[in-house]
Amino acid sequence: MSSDVPDSNAPADRIKHVRIEDEMEQSYIDYAMSVIAGRALPDVRDGLKPVHRRILYAMHEMGVSSNTAHRKSSSIVGETMGDYHPHGDSAIYDTLVRMAQDFSMRYPLVDGQGNFGSMDGDPAAAMRYTEARMAPLAEELLEDIEKDTVDFSGNYDDRLQEPDVLPAKVPNLLLNGSSGIAVGMSTNIPPHNLGELVDATVHLIENPEATVEELMEHVKAPDFPTGGNIVGRDAIYSAYATGRGRLRVRAEYEVDREAGRIVISELPYQENKARLVERIADDVNEGKIEGISDLRDESDRNGVRVVIELKRGANVDVVENRLLDHHLESTFGVINLALVDGQPQVLSLKESLQHYVEHRREVVRRRSEHDLAEAEERAHILEGRLKALENVEDVVELIRNSEDRDAARDGLQEDFDFSAEQAAHIVRMQLGSLTSMEAAEIQEEYEDVQDTIDYLEAVLASREKLDGVITDELREIKDEYDDERRTNVIEDAGQVTHEDLIPEEDCVVVITEDDYIKRMPVEQFDPQNRGGKGIIGADPKEGDRVSKVFRANSHDYLLCFTNRGQVYRLKTYEVPEMSRTARGKSAINLIDLDDGEELTAVVSTDDFEEDECITMVTRDGYVKRTCATDFENILSTGIRAAKLEDGDELIDVEVTDGTMDLVIASEEGMTIRFDEDEVSEMGRSARGVNGIKLTGDDKVAAMVATDDDDDRALLTVTENGYGKRTLLSEYRPQSRYGQGLIDIKTDERNGRVSTAKAVTDDDHLIIISERGQIMRIRAGDVSQVGRNTKGVTIMRLDEGDKVASVTVVPSAVAVEE
């Protein structure tokens, strides 16, 4: 070749210049459609993904049917992989295993022998140890596949043919459901009861204009293989009407109040039983669920049985509803997405059944055409045989005198006007078939074949007759395979919060410096006389001390303020209830505290009214008021309540209404009272204004809100257990940011002021020491005296121990108890 002649095969001539974004877009679309159509989504007609279809067809080709012996799973996987599905054997085997699990498939398509896994998440044995064969219902999906009922395509190497879809005598898409994740979309179709689906399909065939509501008269709801209960009907209707919905699926259980136990017998679909038991046990150990003494899994081959034993005196309703909140209910998100003519579509119940009916019409039509062709061919042969019998002597003579078979065939066609097929058949006939009995049988068969032809022609000529064939076959399927529903539908009583079943009671909540927290019923502490030592109310670990005690109702929403000016929201009953001697649970499990952050004040949001404020005071004497509505939406990580100077801490909080006076007590026994209007409302991020002028190392101990009509007294308690009551009216109002008046003497005997509270004579006080001693007394037992006095002994403390906190039980609550 001359060197100046261009080489058209040169590599440069074969290079195409394309924009990279165009190539990326097209390549990604090609990949996405390959995953969508070839792997992840089921076909609306037979409800199968390619891997399921190929496994079943491979078993069909191997002759592994429901009435043959089981075959090694490895053999089935090998045939499927080698002939139809060129992917990993583990993916094929996992699919085979799932089709054999009666807890995964409502109607298993594979009959497995050996270990095929369990509800505990145990994997199946290796494929070399298990055996399988088709389940009877799988054969219904494949029936008539050899009658040209569906299209076939070449397999991955064009060596064999595989079906594009199975004839599917049952509506398998909804029958067994499907789940899968494609590119940019996913499907999650729940399984259903066969009898209900058949009834709905028949109803749709007979009433093409039927609505979803009418179809739901037959299809009540999904029917999961593991049973359980679906809560509420609205979500079911949404799923059937739109193809999308969120179903709440609840376990089936029995509460035995006399024996004090809860027995779980059915689990939500796809729930791992072993993991469920483990999660319940973890919540019990962490104190999230109280009142459970024992937890046992007594499940066997006969079904699920998980026994939860309750402690004596435990509130069964509370335990039950805690379990419902966190463990015994799950959500099944319905996405009825399937391939329709190769395109993904979200389908309603009616649309799903309509596509299935159209598929069955096509299958029955093609089958009828196939059977008609065979029947006509057979009738043609039988006509030739009957004609030969009418001329039997001449026919035999012609065949006997012919040189060979070809000559005989030609002679029959020429002399008797037989077709080529008839002549060939007659030549192959045996003499024994020329008897009169054989002639009668041929005549009878011919009449039967003629009746079949008439029937098939009528089916093909009439949509009504064709639909009648479909409905008859569906009813036969129902008679053969129908069973009872396993999943019940129960009415939705509302969102499961169960707060109304949690006992409403007044509690004492105890917090330590290391942020251990617990609650105890107030009635655990009987009133004592002033000057007593009290009883053990907490047992802090070595190096820890009790820092706060407060009273709250178990149903209250609490705003929990920390020393760093953050605020968190917490439900009282979320604090674990523990015994008096228990240390408590780390508060970090309930609220997101940082290192060194401590709870210093708690306010119940049930006390809020319109136009009220949260008024705060810091240890360095700053005061601020913020509108209570600013604390309505609190994140789980908390929000800022006040900006603090370095070294300052938030110390106390009161709810005020703009008409009150604020009384601030210092650790050195000074007290100031001023109108709250002197503190303007400000945002959450503000620092506040000076409330009291502190001298030396004095710090704020507490704050009280009062008004002119308040007949309560100011209770002041020192760290060494001494205290007094003085009427609030004795504290004359002053201007903000003064030194105030002497309230109590803080000498060596009394120690510094621990806290101050506003009380009536009938209120009860719960006092706790740093070492966990707790005491309940009547406020009226503390002497009422004037200002600037030393007070009396309220609580007798061990050497080195100090009063940590005081909470007030209002007189109305104390009287009820």
FENFEN-V271345 format. One record per residue. RES is the residue in one small letter. SS is DSSP state (~ for helix, > for strand, _ for the rest). NEAR is the number of other C-alpha atoms within 12 Angstrom. Layout:
res->[RES	RES]
ss->[SS	SS]
near->[NEAR	NEAR]
This chain:
res->[m	s	s	d	v	p	d	s	n	a	p	a	d	r	i	k	h	v	r	i	e	d	e	m	e	q	s	y	i	d	y	a	m	s	v	i	a	g	r	a	l	p	d	v	r	d	g	l	k	p	v	h	r	r	i	l	y	a	m	h	e	m	g	v	s	s	n	t	a	h	r	k	s	s	s	i	v	g	e	t	m	g	d	y	h	p	h	g	d	s	a	i	y	d	t	l	v	r	m	a	q	d	f	s	m	r	y	p	l	v	d	g	q	g	n	f	g	s	m	d	g	d	p	a	a	a	m	r	y	t	e	a	r	m	a	p	l	a	e	e	l	l	e	d	i	e	k	d	t	v	d	f	s	g	n	y	d	d	r	l	q	e	p	d	v	l	p	a	k	v	p	n	l	l	l	n	g	s	s	g	i	a	v	g	m	s	t	n	i	p	p	h	n	l	g	e	l	v	d	a	t	v	h	l	i	e	n	p	e	a	t	v	e	e	l	m	e	h	v	k	a	p	d	f	p	t	g	g	n	i	v	g	r	d	a	i	y	s	a	y	a	t	g	r	g	r	l	r	v	r	a	e	y	e	v	d	r	e	a	g	r	i	v	i	s	e	l	p	y	q	e	n	k	a	r	l	v	e	r	i	a	d	d	v	n	e	g	k	i	e	g	i	s	d	l	r	d	e	s	d	r	n	g	v	r	v	v	i	e	l	k	r	g	a	n	v	d	v	v	e	n	r	l	l	d	h	h	l	e	s	t	f	g	v	i	n	l	a	l	v	d	g	q	p	q	v	l	s	l	k	e	s	l	q	h	y	v	e	h	r	r	e	v	v	r	r	r	s	e	h	d	l	a	e	a	e	e	r	a	h	i	l	e	g	r	l	k	a	l	e	n	v	e	d	v	v	e	l	i	r	n	s	e	d	r	d	a	a	r	d	g	l	q	e	d	f	d	f	s	a	e	q	a	a	h	i	v	r	m	q	l	g	s	l	t	s	m	e	a	a	e	i	q	e	e	y	e	d	v	q	d	t	i	d	y	l	e	a	v	l	a	s	r	e	k	l	d	g	v	i	t	d	e	l	r	e	i	k	d	e	y	d	d	e	r	r	t	n	v	i	e	d	a	g	q	v	t	h	e	d	l	i	p	e	e	d	c	v	v	v	i	t	e	d	d	y	i	k	r	m	p	v	e	q	f	d	p	q	n	r	g	g	k	g	i	i	g	a	d	p	k	e	g	d	r	v	s	k	v	f	r	a	n	s	h	d	y	l	l	c	f	t	n	r	g	q	v	y	r	l	k	t	y	e	v	p	e	m	s	r	t	a	r	g	k	s	a	i	n	l	i	d	l	d	d	g	e	e	l	t	a	v	v	s	t	d	d	f	e	e	d	e	c	i	t	m	v	t	r	d	g	y	v	k	r	t	c	a	t	d	f	e	n	i	l	s	t	g	i	r	a	a	k	l	e	d	g	d	e	l	i	d	v	e	v	t	d	g	t	m	d	l	v	i	a	s	e	e	g	m	t	i	r	f	d	e	d	e	v	s	e	m	g	r	s	a	r	g	v	n	g	i	k	l	t	g	d	d	k	v	a	a	m	v	a	t	d	d	d	d	d	r	a	l	l	t	v	t	e	n	g	y	g	k	r	t	l	l	s	e	y	r	p	q	s	r	y	g	q	g	l	i	d	i	k	t	d	e	r	n	g	r	v	s	t	a	k	a	v	t	d	d	d	h	l	i	i	i	s	e	r	g	q	i	m	r	i	r	a	g	d	v	s	q	v	g	r	n	t	k	g	v	t	i	m	r	l	d	e	g	d	k	v	a	s	v	t	v	v	p	s	a	v	a	v	e	e]
ss->[_	_	_	_	_	_	_	_	_	_	~	~	~	~	_	_	_	_	_	~	~	~	~	~	~	~	~	~	~	~	~	~	~	~	~	~	~	~	~	~	_	_	>	_	_	_	_	_	_	~	~	~	~	~	~	~	~	~	~	~	~	~	_	_	_	_	_	_	_	_	>	>	~	~	~	~	~	~	~	~	~	~	~	_	_	_	_	_	~	~	~	~	~	~	~	~	~	~	~	~	_	_	_	_	_	_	_	_	_	>	>	>	>	_	_	_	_	_	_	_	_	_	_	_	_	_	_	_	_	_	>	>	>	>	_	~	~	~	~	~	~	~	_	_	~	~	~	_	_	_	_	>	>	>	_	_	_	_	_	_	>	>	>	_	_	_	_	_	_	_	_	~	~	~	~	~	_	>	>	>	>	_	_	_	_	>	>	>	>	_	_	_	_	~	~	~	~	~	~	~	~	~	~	~	~	~	_	_	_	_	_	~	~	~	~	_	_	_	_	_	_	_	_	_	_	_	_	_	>	>	>	_	_	~	~	~	~	~	~	~	~	~	_	>	>	>	>	>	>	>	_	>	>	>	>	>	_	_	_	_	>	>	>	>	>	>	_	_	_	_	_	_	~	~	~	~	~	~	~	~	~	~	~	~	~	_	_	_	_	_	_	>	>	>	>	>	>	_	_	>	_	_	>	_	_	>	>	>	>	>	_	_	_	_	_	~	~	~	~	~	~	~	~	~	~	~	_	_	>	>	>	>	>	>	>	_	>	>	>	>	_	_	>	>	>	>	_	_	~	~	~	~	~	~	~	~	~	~	~	~	~	~	~	~	~	~	~	~	~	~	~	~	~	~	~	~	~	~	~	~	~	~	~	~	~	~	~	~	~	~	_	~	~	~	~	~	~	~	~	~	~	_	_	_	~	~	~	~	~	~	~	~	~	~	~	~	_	_	_	~	~	~	~	~	~	~	~	~	_	_	~	~	~	~	_	~	~	~	~	~	~	~	~	~	~	~	~	~	~	~	~	~	~	~	~	~	~	~	~	~	~	_	~	~	~	~	~	~	~	~	~	~	~	~	~	~	~	~	~	~	~	_	_	_	_	_	_	>	>	>	_	_	_	_	_	_	_	_	~	~	~	_	_	_	_	>	>	>	>	>	>	>	_	_	_	>	>	>	>	>	>	~	~	~	_	_	_	_	_	_	_	>	_	_	>	>	_	_	_	_	_	_	_	_	_	>	>	>	>	>	>	>	>	_	_	_	>	>	>	>	>	>	_	_	_	>	>	>	>	>	>	~	~	~	_	_	>	_	_	_	_	_	_	_	>	>	~	~	~	_	_	_	_	_	_	_	_	_	>	>	>	>	>	>	~	~	~	_	_	_	_	_	>	>	>	>	>	>	_	_	_	>	>	>	>	>	>	~	~	~	~	_	_	_	_	_	_	_	>	>	_	_	_	_	_	_	_	_	_	>	>	>	>	>	>	>	_	_	_	_	>	>	>	>	>	>	_	_	_	>	>	>	>	>	>	~	~	~	_	_	>	_	_	_	_	_	_	_	>	>	_	>	_	_	_	_	_	_	_	>	>	>	>	>	>	>	_	_	_	_	_	_	>	>	>	>	>	>	_	_	_	>	>	>	>	>	>	~	~	~	_	_	_	_	_	_	_	>	_	_	>	>	_	>	_	_	_	_	_	_	_	_	>	>	>	>	>	>	>	_	_	_	_	>	>	>	>	>	>	_	_	_	>	>	>	>	>	>	~	~	~	_	_	>	_	_	_	_	>	_	_	>	>	_	>	_	_	_	_	_	_	_	>	>	>	>	>	>	>	_	~	~	~	~	~	~	_]
near->[6	6	6	6	9	12	13	10	10	10	10	11	11	10	10	10	10	11	10	12	10	12	14	14	14	15	14	18	17	16	18	24	23	20	27	33	34	30	31	32	45	47	44	47	41	45	43	46	39	36	41	46	39	40	48	51	42	37	39	34	25	25	20	31	30	24	15	18	18	27	31	27	41	29	28	42	42	30	30	39	28	24	28	36	35	22	21	17	26	24	22	36	39	26	35	47	42	35	37	38	35	29	36	36	37	40	38	33	40	40	39	34	27	25	23	34	27	29	32	23	18	16	18	29	22	22	32	22	19	28	32	41	42	41	34	26	34	39	33	31	37	38	28	25	30	22	24	26	31	32	20	20	16	16	22	19	14	12	12	18	20	32	34	32	41	47	44	42	44	50	48	46	45	53	45	39	42	37	33	27	23	26	22	17	24	28	37	34	44	44	40	40	39	43	31	35	43	38	33	41	46	34	32	35	33	22	19	21	15	23	23	33	25	23	35	30	19	27	35	34	44	48	41	42	37	38	38	34	37	38	34	26	28	26	28	38	30	26	34	38	27	25	31	29	30	29	38	36	42	40	43	31	27	21	23	18	21	14	18	26	31	36	31	36	29	36	41	40	39	36	33	26	34	25	19	30	32	19	22	35	27	19	24	27	19	22	30	30	37	38	33	34	23	23	29	25	26	19	22	13	11	9	21	32	26	31	28	36	31	31	22	17	19	24	24	31	27	28	39	40	27	31	36	30	24	26	31	39	32	28	26	32	26	38	36	45	43	44	37	28	17	22	21	30	28	31	36	33	47	38	33	42	40	32	32	42	40	30	33	40	34	29	38	38	33	27	31	34	27	25	30	28	21	20	28	26	22	26	30	27	29	35	31	35	40	32	27	36	29	19	20	25	15	18	34	23	16	28	30	19	15	18	13	14	21	18	20	30	30	26	30	37	26	16	20	26	19	30	25	22	24	30	35	24	28	39	32	18	25	13	20	12	22	25	19	16	13	20	25	18	18	27	24	18	23	26	22	19	27	24	18	24	28	20	22	29	25	22	27	28	17	16	20	17	23	32	33	24	30	38	30	21	25	33	26	20	29	28	16	17	25	24	19	18	26	29	31	30	29	23	18	19	11	14	16	23	18	22	25	15	20	26	22	19	26	31	36	44	50	58	48	38	34	30	35	36	42	41	41	37	33	39	24	24	31	20	31	24	22	29	26	23	29	33	27	25	39	41	32	32	22	14	12	22	32	43	39	44	45	40	38	38	33	32	26	30	27	34	42	47	41	45	39	35	42	38	41	39	33	32	28	40	38	31	40	38	33	31	25	31	23	25	34	36	33	28	35	24	24	28	34	26	29	20	14	15	25	36	44	40	45	40	37	31	31	20	22	25	17	16	18	24	36	45	47	56	50	44	37	38	43	36	46	40	39	35	27	35	20	25	32	20	17	24	17	19	20	26	28	29	41	39	31	31	21	14	14	22	35	44	44	45	43	40	39	35	28	29	21	27	36	47	52	60	49	47	38	37	42	39	49	39	39	35	30	40	23	25	32	24	29	24	23	28	20	22	35	31	30	28	44	37	29	30	19	11	14	23	36	42	42	45	46	42	39	35	27	21	13	20	17	30	36	45	49	61	52	46	40	38	46	40	48	41	37	37	29	38	23	26	33	24	27	23	23	29	28	22	30	29	29	28	42	39	31	30	20	14	19	33	27	36	45	41	49	45	45	41	36	30	29	25	30	39	47	48	59	50	46	40	37	41	37	46	44	39	34	33	42	27	29	35	28	27	24	26	30	24	24	34	35	28	27	43	42	31	31	18	13	15	22	35	45	42	47	49	41	38	39	29	21	15	21	29	14	14	19]
